[in-house]
C-alpha cells in the first residue's frame, strides 16, 4: 500500500519563460538542490500596436511554463537565480513568482526538495510583492478575446496552456459526447492595484458566470518578478510602454499611480456588477485550490475519485517531469510525463475530496503522487441553483466569492 507523508513550509515557484531560456533555468533549479520540475508547453500573447490589430489574430510566441515545489527558505535565492539565468531584466524575458502552499501531502517515493544549510539569498534583487495571479479556464474559442481584454485593462500578455476539463458534463451519461473536454487555461500576474480591473475585464470578455463559460479565480502571490511584453510593433520611441511604466513604478516606489478608478467605492463594491461585494463579512479562505501531481497513466483514476468525492470541476494540464541525475539509478537524467490536476472548491469540501484521492492512490498503490493546497481570494463561475447559499453573492446565475 502506498504511504503518504505531510509537510509544511513549501511554496510553488512558477516561471513563465521563452523556450530558449527554459532549459537553463531548469538546470539551475537542479543545481540549487531541486529534485524535479514539471515543464509544460505554453504560448504567450502579443498584440500589434496598430489599430488594425482587431482584424488580425494575436501573436502567440512559444513559451515554457515551469513549476517546482520549493522550501520557503529557498524561495528568494531560487527566484534571484532564475532572474539572473533567464535574463528577466530584459523586456519580454519572462516572469517568475511564488505562491505559498498551506500543506503538502506526498507519497514516500515522490521527490521532494529538502531545505539545505546554505538557504538564503543575497537580497540584491528587488523582488516585488503585492501581486495577484489571475487564472481563467474556458473554451479555446474565447481565449483570444479574453487575452485582449486583460492586456487592455493593464495586464501583461497572458500565458496560455491547453488543458482538459471535467465537471458537470461527466454526469450527463451519453449526452456528454455533445460537450468538448478540451479547454485552455489563461494565466496573468498583475499588481494588486490592477487586479480588480484585469479580473473584471476577463469576466466580461469571457462572459464567465454564464452556463458553460468556465471559471475565473484569483490567488494571492507572495512575491515575484514579471517582465512579459504585451504589445508588438515597430519601434517608434526609445522605450516600450512596459519599460516606461516600470520606470515610473520605480520612481514612485509603488504602482498606485496607475489606478484608473473614476469612483472609489472602497472595499465594499465595484462599479462593474460582477465585482459587487457581498453583504456582511467574507471569509477569504472559503475557497481553495487543490492541486495533485501524478504520473499521466494514473490520472483517469484520480480524476474519477475526485469527482466522486465531490469536486465541482477539474482541469488537467499535462507536462514533463524532469529529474536530476541523483534521482536515477543509471546516472542519467529522466523526463517522464506528469499530469497536474486542479480543482477549485469550497474549503468545506476539501477534506472529503483530498481523502478520496489519497484513498484511491493507497488502495491502488499508485506511485509518485503529490497534493498541495493554495488559498483562493475570489472565484467567479456558474453554479446551478442550490438549496443552501454558499459564501458569496449570486449575481445573474453566477457565483462570486470575493475579497
N, C-alpha and C positions, 0 to 999 in steps of 0.2 A: 504494500500500500504506500502511496506517495505521502511523504511527510512534509509539513509546512512549518515555516517559522515566521515570526513577525519582527519588524524592525522599524524604528522611527528615525527622525532627523535625516531624511533623504529628500532630495529635490529633483525634479525633472528639468534637465537643461536641454533646450531645443535650439538648433542652429539652422537657419534658412540660408543656403549658400548656392552660388553658381556651381555648375558641375565641375569646373576647372579647379576649384579650391576645396571641395568636399573631401577628397581623398587625403589631402594633407592634414585637414582638421581631424579626421578620424584617427590618423596616426598619432596626432598629439594627444588625443583622448587616451590612447593606449599607453603612450609614454608617461602620462601622469598617474597611471595605475588603474585606469578603467579596464574592465574585463569584457565589455561588449557594448556595441552601439547599434541601434536599429536605424537603417537608412532607407528612405522612401523616395521614389520618383515624384517630382512635383514640377510645377511651372509657375513662373512669375506673371505679372501683369504690367504692361506698359501701354499707356495711352499716347497717341500722337498729339502734338501741341497745336495742330491746325483745326479750324472749325469743321473741316470735312471729316474729322475723326468719328463723328457719329455714324457715318456711312461706311466706315472701314472697320473690320474686326480688330480687336485689341491684339497687341503683340504678346507672345507667350514664351519668353526665354526659358530654356530647360534649367531646372534647379534640383537641388537635393535637400531633403528635409531630414536632419539627423537628430535623434533623441537618445539620451543616456541618463540613467539614474545615478546621481552623484551625492555623496555625503555633504551635508550642509557646510562643513568646514572646508571643503574643496571647491565650492562653487565659485567664489571670487577669483581664485587662481586659474580655474579652467576657463572662465569667461575671458579673462585677460589674455590667456594663451590663444584662444580661438580668435580673439580680436586681432592679435598680432599675426598669427599664421594666416588667417583669412583676409588680412588687409582691410578690416572693416572700417578703417578711417576714410576709405575712398567711397565716393558716391556710388550707390548701387552695388556695393560689395557684399551685402547680406545683412543678417541680423542674428543675434543670439540673446536668449532670455531664459529666466529660470522661474519655475512655479513650485512652491513647496508642496510636499506630499504629507497628508495627515498621518497615514500609516501605510506601510508596505508589507504585504504577505507574499512569501515566495517559497517554492519547493526547494528542498535542500540541494538539488542539482542545478539550480538556476544561478548563473554567475552574477554575484553582487559585488559592487565596488566598496571595499572597506576603507575607512579613513586611515591615512598614513601619518607618521610622526612629523612629516615635513609640510603639513597642511598650512594653508595661508596664502597670501598674495602680497605683492609689493605695493599695492594701493596707488600705483602710478596712473591708473586709468579711472576717469570719472564715469563710473557706471551709473546709469540713470535708474532712478526709482520712480514710483508713481506712474506705473504703466498698467495697461489693461490689454489682455488678449481676447479678441472677439472671433468667434467661430460661427460659421453658418453652414449647415448641411442641407442641400436642396438638390433639385434636378439639374442635370447638366445644361439644359436649355436656359436656365435662369442665371447662371453664374456670371456671364459677361455683363448683364445689366446691373447685377449686384456689385461687381467689381468697379464699374464706372461710378456708381453711386458712392461707394466707400472712398474712392480717390477724391471725388468732388467735394465730399464732406470733410476732407482733411487727413485721410489715412494714406499710407504708402500703398504701392501696388500690391494687392493681396497675393498670397501664395496659395495655390490650389492643388489638391490631391484627389485622385479617383478613389471612391470608396463604395462599399456595398451597404445598403440599408435593410433593416428588418424590424418590423414592428407590428402594427395592427393588421397589415396585409397578410402576416403569417397565419392568422386565424381565420382567413376567408375561405379555406378549402380550395376547391378548383378555381374559384374566382380570382385567386392571387395571380394567375397567369396573365391577367389583364393589366397588372401593375409592374413597372420596371423596378428592379432592385438596385441598378447602378445609379449612383448619385455622385456628387462631388462635395468636398469639404473645403471651405474657404477660410483662411486664417489671416488676420491682420492685427498687428500690435501697435497701439497708439498711446499717447499721453492721456492721463486721466482727464485732462482738460478737454480733449477732443472725443472722449469715449462715447458720451451721450449722443453727440451729433452723428458720429460714424455709425453707431449701433442703430439709431432710429432711421438713418438713411438706408441701411441694409434691410431693415424690417419693411420699409415702404417699397423699395425696389423689388424685393422678392415676394412681397405680399405674405410674409411669414405670419402665421396665425390663421391663415385660411386652410381648409382641408387639403392635404396632400402637398403642402408647400414646404415642409421640412421644419427645421428648428434652428434658432439662433441663441447663443448664450455667451456670457462674459465670465472670464476667470481673472482674478487679480494676479498681476505679475510682480514678483518680489523685486527684481532688478534686471537690467539688460541693456543692450546697445542695438539700435535699429538704424540701418543706413541702406534702405531699399529705395530705388528710384521708381517713380510712378509715371513720369511723362518722358516721352522720347521725341526728339525733334532736332532740327539744325541749330547749332549754337549761334544765337544772335547776341548773347550777352556773355560777359566774362565769367559768370557763375550761373548755375542752375537755380531753380526756385527752391529745391531742397537744401542747397548749400546756403542760400540767403536766410531761410527760416532757421536753420541750425545755428548760424552765426548770431542771429538776433536772440535766440534762446540763451546762448552762452553769455551774451552781453546783459540781458535782463536777469539772468540767473534762474529763470523758470519759464514755463510755457503759458502762463495765464494770460499774457497779452493777446494770445490767439483766440480767446473766447469770443465768438461772434453772436452770442445770445442778445437778442433785442430786449427781451423781458426776462428778468431774473426772478424765477419762482422759488429760489432756494432749493431745499431738499424735498419739498412736498409735491413737486409736479413738474411737468414739461409742457410746452405748447403743443407738441405732437400728441395725439390721443394715446398711441401705444406706449408713451412714456409716463403716463399718469401714475403717480404713486398710490398705493392702496391706503385706505383709511386705517389709522392705527399703526402700531409698531410692526416692523418687518424683521424677521429673523434671517440674517444674511447667510446662515448656514442651513437653511431649509432644503436647499438643493445641492447636490454634489455630482461630481463626475467620477465614475468608477471605470478604471482602465485595466484591461487584462492583456498581457503579452503572452503569446502561446505559439508553439510551432504550428505552421499552417495546416498540417494534416489533421490536427485535433480541433480546429476552430469550430467546425459544424456542431460537434458535441457540446461545446461550452456555450455556443450561441443558443442552442435549444435549451440548455439548462438555465441560462439567464432569463429567457422568455418565460419559461415555465415557472420560475421563481418570482416573476412579477416585474421584470424590467419593461418599462413602457415603450422602449425603442432602442435599437442597437445600430451602430455603424462600425464597419470594419475596414481598416486600411492594411494592405499587405506590403511588406518590405523585406529587406535582407538584414539578417543579424550577423554582424561581423565580429569575430572574436580574436583575441590576442593569441600569439603563438604559445604562451604559457598555458592556455586553457585547452590545448590539443595534445594528444598523446604523441603524434608523429612530428611535432615541432613545426607544423605548417598551419598558417592562419586559415580558418574555415569561414565560409559565408553560407548561411542557411536561411531559408525563408521563414519569416515570422508574420503573424497576424496580430494587429492591435485592435482589440475590441473595446469600444467606448459606449457607455450609456449614461444619460443624464436623468437622474431620478430623484424623487424626494428623499430626504435623509431617513424618513420613517421606513422606507423600503430597503435601505442599504444593506442591513444585516441579512435580510432574507435572500436577496439576490447574490450577495457575496458568498453566503453559506451554500446556496445552490451550486455555484460554480466550483467552490472548493470541494464539496461532497462528490460531485461528478468526477473531478480530477483525481480524488483519492480512491474512489471505488474502481475507476478505470485505469488507475496507475499511469496517468498522463504525466510526461516529464517536462521539466524546464518551463514552469508557469510562474508568472509574477502578477500580482494585483496591487494597485495603489489607488488612493483616493485624493481628490483635489476639490477645494471649495469652489462653488459657483455663485456669483453675486447677482446674476439676472438671467432669466430664461424667458423666451417667447416661443410658443408653439401652439398647435391646435390640439385641443383635447375634447372628446365627446362630453356631453353633459354628465356630471356625476352627482350622486345623492348628497355627498358632503363636500363643501367647497374646500379646496386646498389653499395653503397660504399664498396670498397674492390677490390679483384682481382680474376678473373675467371681463374681456373687452371685445365685443362683437365676435364671439365664438372662439377667441384666442385666450391663452392663459399667459399672464405676465407676472413673474416673480422678480421683483426689482430691489435695487439697493437705494 
